[in-house]
Amino acid sequence: ALTEERRKDLVKMAKNAGEESKVGVRNSRHKALGHIKNAVKEGLAEDEGKRVENELQDLVNSYVEKIDKIVAKKEEEIMTV
């Protein structure tokens, strides 16, 4: 059986892992935005660049939401006695 303190430590670890995952997603977004901006400089239509940026942001938002749900579920599992 896990003690209350150990459960809280595990929850903290899960939250940290979730945060690291979100940072990874954001870093990937940042890198992709750089590629999009370069493509626009090299002749990609401005509105096409904006469309791709919006698609990218929607994708990032969905992954961040999934990460949050996974962490919340794991937290609930850990804290359930």
N, C-alpha and C positions, 0 to 999 in steps of 0.2 A: 504494500500500500504506500502511496505517495503522501508525504506530509504537505500541509498547506504551503509552507515555504518553498518546497521543491516544485510544487505545481506553479507557483508564481514565477519561479526561475525559468521553468519550461515555457510559460506564456511569454516571458520577456524574450527568450531565445527565438520563439516563433515570430514575434513582432519584429525583431531585428532582422531575421531572415526575409520576412516580407518587405521590410524597408529596403534591404539590399537588392531585392529583386526589382522593386520599383525604380531604384536608382539605375539599375542596369537597363531597364526599359527606357528611362528618360535619356540615358547616354546614347542609346541606339537611335532614339528620336532625333537627338541633337546632331548626330553624325549624318543621318538621312536628310535632315533639313539642309545641311551643308552641301550634300550632293544635289539636292533639288535646286538650291540657289545657284550652284555652278552650272547646272543644266540650263537654267533661265539665262544666265550670262552668255552661254554658248548658243543661244538661239531658241530654246524652248519657249513657247508662248507663255506670257505672264499669267494669263487666266488658267492655263493648264498647270502651271507650277502651283498656283493657289489651290486648285482642285486637288492635286496630289498632296499638298500640305494638309488640307482638311481631311482627306482620307487617312493620312498618317496619324493625325491627331485623334480621329475616331478610333483607330486601331489601338493607339496608346491608351486611350481612356478605357477601352474594353479590357485590355490586359491589366491595367491598374485595378479595375473593378473586380476582375477575377482573383487577383492576388489578395485584395481586401477580404473577399468572401472566403477564400481558403484559410487565411489567417484567423478570421472570426470563427470559422468552423473548428479549426484546430484548437483555438483557445477554449471553445465550449467543450470539446472532447476532454481536454486536459483538466478543466475545472469540475467536470462532472464526477462526482464521487461514486 
